[in-house]
Amino acid sequence: MAAVLTREAIEPVLTGTKFHQFLGIRLEEVNEQSVTIRLPYNELFYTSADGYIHGGILATVIDIAGYFAVFSQLNQPVPTVDLKIDYLRPGRAGDLLFTASVVKLGRTVSIADIVAADTTGKAIAIGRGLFSSKQE
C-alpha cells in the first residue's frame, strides 16, 4: 500500500470543489489512521424552528469525510456506494468535527467509519460509508 497522502496533497482536492467551498469545510487533520474535517458554523445549515443543524448537512459532510479518509490512502477517486447514518442527538449551533477512519481497504470496496461531533467531543451522529476502490 502507498503512503498516506499529506495534508498538502489532500487540501487542494477538498477545497477545489465549489460545493465544498459553499459548505466552508476545512481539513483539520490527516494521519495514518484518520482524516478530520471541520464544518464551521453557518446559520444557513440550521433549522429556524429549533436551532439544530439539518440532518442532510450532517449526512453530506459525513460522506465527504469518509471519502477523503479512503482517498488519502488510495490516491484515487472513490465514489460512494452506500452510506448509513445514525443520528444520536441534535447538533446545536457551533463548529462541528467529522473524523473518518478507514476500516477496510479492499480491491473493489473500501469502508470508512465516521463520527460527527461538536467541539467538546460529544458525538451527534455516526456513519459508515462504502466506497468503490476498484482501479479503472
Beta strands, then each sheet from edge to edge (+ up, - down):
strand 1: 26-30
strand 2: 34-39
strand 3: 80-87
strand 4: 96-104
strand 5: 109-118
strand 6: 123-132
sheet 1: 1+ 2- 4+ 5- 6+ 3-
end
